[in-house]
């Protein structure tokens, strides 16, 4: 099921409308977004736990989240 804007904001907090639309367009679930958010914000801790690097939609979401962090306001 496609996420809504409200579901994206529930995971990310306040977010740019363009980013929200890009995330929804991936077809990812809210659980996948939550996992990607964790990777984007604390990848060293997850790797220390022995987790495998993200793949598929989660990896695509990590890329979107990291790109958003790099863009100036």
Secondary structure, 3 states (H helix, E strand, C coil): CCCCHHHHHHHHCCCCHHHHHHHHHCCCCHHHHHHHHHHHHHHHHHHHCCCCCCCHHHHHHHHHHHHHHHCCC
